């Protein structure tokens, strides 16, 4: 299931990003902030799960160009896919111990689900903003992805 969810996440992120960058003026400061938030949360939690360092100061820098933002998403998606491909029940059940979570140590499976749900929430906000700017947000529902790609 996580393989499907994270493959969909990458597909939906890409579809939204392409729609935003295709609409004149939509890749503005506010939209960049939302997109950046989505990708930084993905990057943060994957780093936390894997016990890798996370340079918060570097990650706070919001890319100014579409190319730089796209690279962040591509890196996150590639890292997510590599990690997800190695998942097993033991890893999914392992508790995440991280200083930012203090007294709460959720299992990795819940952290992974949080990333998927969090990304979906903020993609919807970006889609609403794009529509308000006169753009056409893509259909990025999970079930549409299953229908259109035949993947699950």
N, C-alpha and C positions, 0 to 999 in steps of 0.2 A: 504494500500500500504506500509506503513512504517513497518508493521509487516512482510510482505514478504521481503522487502529490508534488514531488520536487521537479519532475519533468514538466508537469503542468505549470508549476510556479515559474519556471524559466520561460516557457512558451507564453504565458500570460504577461509576464514582465516585458518580454520582447515585443509582443503585440501592442501593449500600451505605449511603450517607449517609441515605437515606430509611428504610431498614430499622433503622439505628441509632437515629435520632430517633423512630421509631415504638415502640421498645421502652423501657418505663419504666426509667430508671436507666442505660441503656446509654451515654448521652452523658456519661460521667464523665471525670474528669481523665486517666486512662490512655488512654481512647479518643480524647479530644481531642488528646492528644500524638501518637498514631499518625496521625490524620487530618491534623493540622497538618504533620507530617513529610512526608506524601505531597504535599500541596499546595505546601509550600515548595520541595521539590525540583523540582517541575514549574515553579514560578515562577523559581527560581534558574537552571536550565539554559536556559530560554527567554530570560531576560535576558542570560545569558552569550553565547548564540548571536547575539543581536541587538546585542550591545555596549551594552546599556542599563545604567544604574546599578542596583544592588541594595542596598537598605538592610538590611543584615544585622541591625542592632539592632531595627529595626521588625519585620522578618520573624520574629524570635525570639519575639515576643509571641503566645502561644497564645490564640486567641479563647475566651471563656468561654461565649458563647451560640451556639446552633445557627444563628441567623440570620447572625451575623458569620462563622462558619466557612463557611457556604454561600456567602456573598458572595466569599470568597477563592477557593473552587473555581470559582464562576461566572466570575470575572475570569480565572483561569488557563485555563479551558476556552475562553473567548472569545478570549483572546490566542493560545492554541495553534491554534485553528481559523483565525484570520486569518493567522498565520505559515505554517501548513501549506498553505493555499490558494495561496501564492505560491512554493512550493518548485519548484526545477528541478534538473537534474543538477549544474549548476555549484555551486549552494548546498549540495546534499547532499555534494559532494566536498570542499568547503572545510574546511580544518583550523580547529578551535576553539583559539584562543590565549587563555588566561585565566590570571591569576596563581595561582588556586587549583589549577590543573592542572599548574603548573610545567613540568616537562620532557616532559609527555605532551600531545600536540596531536592529539586524535582528530578524524576527519572528522565533520561535522555529522550524517550518517546514523547513525553509531554513538552519538552523544549522544542523538539522538531515540529510538533503540531502547532505550537505557539508561533513559530516563524511563518508557517504556511498561513495561519489565520490572520496574523498581523499584516503580512504582505497583501493578502486579499482585501483587508479592510482599507488599507491606504491606497491600493490600486483603485478601489471604488471612489475614494475621495478625488484622486487625480482624474478619473473618468468624468466625474461630475464637473470638475473645474474645466476640463477640456470641452465638454458639451456647452457649458456656460460661455465659453470663449468662441462658440460657433463651430467647434470641431466635432468629429464623429468618433467617439470612443469605440474600440473594438469589442466584439462579443468575446469575453474571456472566461465564461463559466466553465467549470470543470467538465460538466456533462457535454457541453459543446466541443470541448477539446477531445473527449472520448469519441464523440460522433464523427468529428472531422478528421481525426488522425487514426482512429481505430486502435489507439493505445489504451492501456489500462495498467 
